[in-house]
Structure formats: C-alpha cells, structure tokens
Amino acid sequence: MTIGIMGAMVEEIEPILEYYKEYEIVEYASNKFFIVQNEDKKLVIAYSKIGKVFASITAVTMIEKFGSEKILFSGVAGAINEQLKIGDLIVATKLCQHDVDITAFGHPFGYIPEGKVFIEADKGLIEIAKNVSSDLNIELKDGVIATGDQFIADSAKKEWIKNNFHADALEMEGASVAVVCDSLNIPFLILRAISDSADMDASFSFDEFLKTSAKVSAEFIISMVKKL
C-alpha cells in the first residue's frame, strides 16, 4: 500500500521524517517528496507549501506520479469553536472553502458549479483515527474545517465563517486536498492540531504554538499509519 502524508509547512512534516529517519528524496514539480519504505507500506511524505493551489498540486502529484492510495494530512489549524483549545486534535468530518463567493449568481457561499459546498472525509479513515485516539488515550474531536487562502485574524470574519458554514476550525489547505481526493476517488483524512484558539487576539505568536501543535498531529498520524 502507498500512503501519501502531507503537511503545508516544513514544521508539520519534520516530526514524521525524524521518526522514520531513512528516506529517499525525489524532486518533482518544484517540491521535494520523501519516500519511506515502512514494512509492507510505501510512504510518500511532503510539505506542499501554504495555500490551496500548492496543496492541490502536491495531492495530485502524490496520487498520479507516486501512486498514493490514501492521503493523510497532518498540520495545525485555528479554532473558531470556543470549545477547541490549543493542542486539541480535530479530524474533519467534512470540509468547505470559505473564501469562494459567487453569490452574485445566486449560489451559496462556498459553492462552485458542478462542485459541492462540503466534501466529506473518508468514514473508514475517521473510524481508524478514533480507534487510534482510544489506544493512545487522547481525545479526538471531529467537526467541520473551513479552508481559504487567507490567515484569518479578524474576530468578525471568524464569526461569519462559523455561522455560515457551522465550522469548527480554519486552515488554508484541507478543502483543496479534499476536492482532489474526491475527484479521483482517493480516501483521505485531514487531521489538525489547534495552534490558536477562538478567544485569542491577533497579537498572539503563531510561531510559539506551531511546532508543539504540529508535533501532536504528526505523532498521531504515525500511529495511524501503523493501523493501516
């Protein structure tokens, strides 16, 4: 089985590469892909760079060039559900693009013709994630993750996204990976560790929480790979 493991930033895949230690590096499409042979599994690991376009390119490459049969995304997100706190893990049940707006043509926010507002993640992978959380005695929350090509610091905008999409967390890649995988019939899972909470203001230090939260998510993904 070939499994693609993605993050958006170097910090989000570093703990995974440190764990596996030995890997081959393949340079392709202006990116580096780290190939790991792990028992009966082949892992294709990469950070896409930030944003929906780069994430889409990386997901397609993992599937079409490297033959990934499943995609796991490990990274961080900002909470807009006040019940989510820094370090909490959330797995997406479904994802949307909060920055898509063609409402002038009578469509709902997040909708593109011949597309969907929400794309559901693979239920089988979510079930495996819940089993892993039970084994590790870690609480795993689930909910809606909203994606956009913006780092949202404005509290009013956060509230708008929360109300319009009933979203729990915000990030910049997940829904684009979901669109790619849904189109190509590839099971996927988007896992995020919360790096900033809903009650924080824009003056907080993102970098302060990035590495610790990314490590939490990465360690969980490593445990998931063992279950697949």
C-alpha positions, 0 to 999 in steps of 0.5 A, a space after each residue: 500500500 502507498 500512503 501519501 502524508 502531507 503537511 503545508 509547512 516544513 514544521 508539520 512534516 519534520 516530526 514524521 521524517 525524524 521518526 522514520 529517519 531513512 528516506 529517499 528524496 525525489 524532486 518533482 514539480 518544484 517540491 521535494 517528496 520523501 519516500 519511506 519504505 515502512 514494512 509492507 507500506 510505501 510512504 510518500 511524505 511532503 510539505 506542499 507549501 501554504 495555500 490551496 493551489 500548492 496543496 492541490 498540486 502536491 495531492 495530485 502529484 502524490 496520487 498520479 506520479 507516486 501512486 498514493 492510495 490514501 492521503 493523510 494530512 497532518 498540520 495545525 489549524 485555528 479554532 473558531 469553536 470556543 470549545 477547541 483549545 490549543 493542542 486539541 486534535 480535530 479530524 474533519 468530518 467534512 470540509 468547505 472553502 470559505 473564501 469562494 463567493 459567487 453569490 452574485 449568481 445566486 449560489 451559496 457561499 462556498 459553492 462552485 458549479 458542478 462542485 459541492 459546498 462540503 466534501 466529506 472525509 473518508 468514514 473508514 479513515 475517521 473510524 481508524 483515527 478514533 480507534 487510534 485516539 482510544 489506544 493512545 488515550 487522547 481525545 479526538 474531536 471531529 467537526 467541520 474545517 473551513 479552508 481559504 487562502 487567507 490567515 484569518 485574524 479578524 474576530 468578525 470574519 471568524 464569526 461569519 465563517 462559523 455561522 455560515 458554514 457551522 465550522 469548527 476550525 480554519 486552515 488554508 489547505 484541507 478543502 483543496 486536498 479534499 476536492 482532489 481526493 474526491 475527484 479521483 476517488 482517493 480516501 483521505 483524512 485531514 487531521 489538525 492540531 489547534 495552534 490558536 484558539 477562538 478567544 485569542 487576539 491577533 497579537 498572539 505568536 503563531 510561531 510559539 504554538 506551531 511546532 508543539 501543535 504540529 508535533 501532536 498531529 504528526 505523532 498521531 498520524 504515525 500511529 495511524 499509519 501503523 493501523 493501516 
